[in-house]
Amino acid sequence: MKVVLLAGGLGTRISEESQLRPKPMIEIGGMPILWHIMKEYSYYGFNEFIICAGYKQHMIKEWFADYFLHTCDVTFDFTQDENSLIIHNKKTEPWKVTVVDTGYSTMTGGRIKAVQKYIGNETFFMTYGDGVCDVDINDLLKFHRENGKIATLTAVKLEQRFGVLDIKDGYVRALREKSSLDTDPINAGYMVLEPEIFNYLSGSTCVFEKEPLERLAAEGQLVSYLHEGFWQCMDTKKEHEQLEKMWESGSAPWKKW
């Protein structure tokens, strides 16, 4: 099965970094968060990726073109008439990566629609290129197949950042500690989609999270897989720093490989 990764947005909420490179190329432990997400899927045996690029898309292409330089020892031999590159201790994964320029300002639904020809008529995974998770990908796929619907999304509950006030008639009746029960589940990505999803997508202005998902929900074709483990997006500099600290401490929950 193929894995589609959305990696074309501007990443304006983390502009300190994204003004220089696409948000999925911001590094955790010296490797782009995009690489971390791909390693997650690869751990479960899914090694074919389609990256929906857009903003500064050339940087993603160049990074993969130079992947040996990022991951291996190399010798540049200039002693012969023709320059040669010798790769030592090859450490690359068995990946097939297709990077597609889906447009600078294309919305999420339009980006997925733009890679239809690379997916074909088969079930595929889809997620965002700016969040890591320790979801069991095989269990997610099993859940999707058992339900037999067009789309399955992974839902997570995020804890409140602050204490909670119980208010009635304008009076504070109680104060209590924050709880994961205080929030509704949110869409964490990590989706499984049937090829029929393309019938719900249109052009470059199509926002996948709005009309397509709303229509699927109304038709009973969208189910949620509740993940109670770790999930964290990287929308802000603070969240980037949190993920970096987890990695440096050796306690990154998403690192299963």
C-alpha positions as CSV (number, residue, x, y, z in Angstrom):
1,M,0.0,0.0,0.0
2,K,1.1,3.5,-0.7
3,V,1.4,6.3,1.8
4,V,0.4,9.8,0.8
5,L,2.0,12.7,2.8
6,L,0.7,16.2,2.7
7,A,3.8,18.4,2.7
8,G,2.9,21.5,0.6
9,G,1.5,24.1,3.1
10,L,3.2,27.4,4.1
11,G,3.4,26.6,7.8
12,T,2.7,30.1,8.8
13,R,2.3,29.4,12.5
14,I,6.0,28.3,12.7
15,S,7.3,31.0,10.4
16,E,10.6,31.2,12.3
17,E,11.5,28.0,10.6
18,S,9.1,27.7,7.6
19,Q,10.3,30.9,6.0
20,L,13.5,29.1,5.3
21,R,12.1,25.6,4.3
22,P,8.9,23.6,4.2
23,K,7.6,22.7,7.6
24,P,7.9,19.0,7.0
25,M,11.6,19.5,6.4
26,I,12.1,21.1,9.9
27,E,14.4,18.7,11.7
28,I,14.1,16.6,14.9
29,G,17.4,15.1,15.9
30,G,19.0,16.2,12.7
31,M,16.4,14.6,10.4
32,P,13.2,16.2,8.9
33,I,9.9,15.4,10.7
34,L,8.8,14.0,7.3
35,W,11.6,11.4,7.6
36,H,10.3,10.5,11.1
37,I,6.8,9.9,9.8
38,M,8.1,7.8,6.9
39,K,10.1,5.7,9.4
40,E,6.9,5.1,11.4
41,Y,5.2,3.6,8.3
42,S,8.3,1.7,7.2
43,Y,8.4,0.0,10.6
44,Y,5.1,-1.6,9.7
45,G,6.3,-2.6,6.2
46,F,4.9,0.3,4.2
47,N,7.7,1.7,2.1
48,E,6.1,3.4,-0.9
49,F,5.5,7.1,-0.4
50,I,3.8,9.9,-2.5
51,I,4.7,13.3,-1.1
52,C,2.3,16.1,-2.0
53,A,4.7,19.1,-2.1
54,G,4.1,22.7,-2.9
55,Y,5.8,25.5,-1.0
56,K,9.6,25.3,-1.6
57,Q,9.0,21.9,-3.1
58,H,12.4,21.8,-4.7
59,M,14.0,21.5,-1.2
60,I,12.1,18.2,-0.6
61,K,13.2,16.9,-4.0
62,E,16.8,17.9,-3.4
63,W,16.9,16.3,0.1
64,F,15.9,13.0,-1.3
65,A,18.2,13.3,-4.3
66,D,21.1,13.7,-1.8
67,Y,19.8,11.1,0.6
68,F,23.0,9.1,0.5
69,L,24.9,12.3,1.5
70,H,22.6,12.6,4.5
71,T,22.8,9.0,5.7
72,C,26.0,7.4,4.5
73,D,29.8,7.9,4.4
74,V,30.9,8.9,1.0
75,T,34.2,9.3,-0.9
76,F,34.5,11.8,-3.7
77,D,37.3,10.5,-6.0
78,F,38.8,13.3,-8.2
79,T,41.9,11.3,-9.1
80,Q,40.5,9.8,-12.2
81,D,39.5,11.4,-15.5
82,E,35.9,11.1,-14.4
83,N,34.8,12.1,-10.9
84,S,33.3,9.3,-9.0
85,L,31.2,9.0,-5.8
86,I,31.8,5.9,-3.6
87,I,29.2,5.2,-1.0
88,H,30.2,3.4,2.2
89,N,28.1,1.7,4.9
90,K,24.8,2.1,3.0
91,K,22.1,2.7,5.5
92,T,19.2,3.7,3.3
93,E,15.7,2.3,3.7
94,P,13.9,0.3,1.0
95,W,11.8,3.3,0.1
96,K,10.2,4.3,-3.2
97,V,9.5,8.0,-3.0
98,T,7.5,10.1,-5.5
99,V,7.6,13.8,-4.8
100,V,4.8,15.7,-6.7
101,D,4.6,19.5,-7.0
102,T,0.9,19.9,-6.3
103,G,0.9,23.7,-6.4
104,Y,2.0,26.6,-4.2
105,S,-1.4,27.5,-2.8
106,T,-3.4,24.3,-3.4
107,M,-5.7,23.2,-0.6
108,T,-5.4,19.8,1.0
109,G,-8.2,18.1,-1.0
110,G,-6.7,19.5,-4.2
111,R,-3.3,18.1,-3.3
112,I,-4.7,14.6,-2.8
113,K,-6.6,14.8,-6.0
114,A,-3.5,15.9,-7.9
115,V,-1.7,12.6,-7.0
116,Q,-4.6,10.3,-8.0
117,K,-2.7,9.0,-11.1
118,Y,0.2,7.8,-8.8
119,I,-2.2,5.9,-6.5
120,G,-4.4,4.1,-8.9
121,N,-7.4,2.1,-7.9
122,E,-6.3,0.9,-4.5
123,T,-6.6,1.6,-0.8
124,F,-4.0,4.0,0.6
125,F,-2.8,5.7,3.7
126,M,-2.8,9.5,4.0
127,T,-1.5,11.8,6.7
128,Y,-0.1,15.2,7.4
129,G,3.7,15.9,7.2
130,D,3.9,17.8,10.4
131,G,2.9,15.4,13.2
132,V,4.3,12.2,14.8
133,C,2.3,9.4,16.5
134,D,2.8,5.9,17.9
135,V,-0.4,4.5,16.4
136,D,-0.3,0.9,15.5
137,I,-0.6,1.2,11.7
138,N,-1.5,-2.5,11.2
139,D,-4.3,-2.3,13.7
140,L,-5.5,0.9,12.1
141,L,-5.7,-0.9,8.7
142,K,-7.4,-3.9,10.2
143,F,-10.0,-1.5,11.8
144,H,-10.6,0.2,8.5
145,R,-11.1,-3.1,6.6
146,E,-13.5,-4.5,9.3
147,N,-15.7,-1.4,9.0
148,G,-15.7,-1.4,5.2
149,K,-16.2,2.4,4.7
150,I,-14.5,4.8,2.3
151,A,-12.5,6.7,5.0
152,T,-11.1,6.0,8.4
153,L,-9.3,8.8,10.4
154,T,-7.4,8.5,13.6
155,A,-8.9,10.5,16.4
156,V,-7.0,11.6,19.6
157,K,-8.1,13.5,22.7
158,L,-5.8,16.3,23.8
159,E,-5.6,17.3,27.4
160,Q,-6.5,20.9,28.4
161,R,-3.4,23.0,29.1
162,F,-4.9,24.7,32.1
163,G,-7.2,23.9,35.1
164,V,-10.9,23.7,34.4
165,L,-13.7,25.9,35.9
166,D,-17.2,24.6,36.4
167,I,-19.5,27.6,35.9
168,K,-23.2,27.9,36.5
169,D,-25.3,31.1,36.2
170,G,-22.1,33.1,36.1
171,Y,-20.7,31.7,39.3
172,V,-17.7,29.5,39.6
173,R,-19.0,26.3,41.3
174,A,-15.8,24.3,41.3
175,L,-12.2,24.2,40.2
176,R,-10.5,21.0,39.1
177,E,-7.5,19.8,37.3
178,K,-7.4,19.4,33.6
179,S,-8.5,16.1,32.1
180,S,-8.4,14.5,28.6
181,L,-12.2,14.2,29.0
182,D,-12.5,17.9,28.8
183,T,-12.0,18.0,25.0
184,D,-13.7,16.3,22.1
185,P,-11.6,14.1,19.9
186,I,-9.7,15.8,17.0
187,N,-8.6,14.6,13.6
188,A,-5.0,13.5,14.0
189,G,-4.5,12.4,10.4
190,Y,-3.2,8.9,9.9
191,M,-6.1,8.0,7.6
192,V,-6.9,5.0,5.5
193,L,-8.8,5.9,2.3
194,E,-10.4,3.9,-0.5
195,P,-10.0,5.1,-4.1
196,E,-13.7,6.2,-4.1
197,I,-12.4,9.2,-2.1
198,F,-11.4,10.9,-5.3
199,N,-15.1,11.2,-6.2
200,Y,-15.4,13.6,-3.3
201,L,-12.5,15.8,-4.3
202,S,-12.3,18.6,-6.9
203,G,-9.8,21.3,-7.8
204,S,-7.1,23.3,-6.1
205,T,-9.5,25.1,-3.8
206,C,-10.9,21.9,-2.3
207,V,-10.3,21.7,1.5
208,F,-10.3,18.0,2.4
209,E,-11.3,18.6,6.0
210,K,-14.4,20.5,5.0
211,E,-16.9,19.5,2.3
212,P,-15.4,16.1,1.5
213,L,-15.2,14.8,5.1
214,E,-18.5,16.5,6.0
215,R,-20.2,14.7,3.0
216,L,-18.6,11.4,3.9
217,A,-19.8,11.8,7.5
218,A,-23.3,12.6,6.4
219,E,-23.3,9.5,4.2
220,G,-22.0,7.2,7.0
221,Q,-18.8,6.6,5.1
222,L,-16.4,8.1,7.6
223,V,-15.3,6.2,10.8
224,S,-12.8,7.1,13.5
225,Y,-10.2,5.0,15.0
226,L,-9.6,6.3,18.6
227,H,-5.9,6.4,19.4
228,E,-5.2,6.7,23.1
229,G,-1.4,6.8,22.8
230,F,1.0,9.6,21.8
231,W,0.3,12.1,19.1
232,Q,1.9,15.5,18.6
233,C,1.7,18.0,15.8
234,M,4.5,20.6,15.2
235,D,2.5,23.8,14.6
236,T,4.6,26.1,16.8
237,K,8.2,26.7,17.8
238,K,7.4,25.5,21.3
239,E,6.0,22.2,20.0
240,H,9.1,21.8,17.8
241,E,11.3,22.3,20.9
242,Q,9.2,19.7,22.9
243,L,9.7,17.1,20.2
244,E,13.4,17.9,20.0
245,K,13.7,17.4,23.7
246,M,11.9,14.0,23.6
247,W,14.3,12.9,20.9
248,E,17.4,14.1,22.7
249,S,16.3,12.4,25.9
250,G,15.8,9.0,24.1
251,S,12.2,8.9,25.1
252,A,10.5,9.8,21.8
253,P,7.3,7.7,21.9
254,W,7.0,7.6,18.1
255,K,10.4,6.0,17.6
256,K,9.7,2.2,17.2
257,W,12.5,1.4,14.7
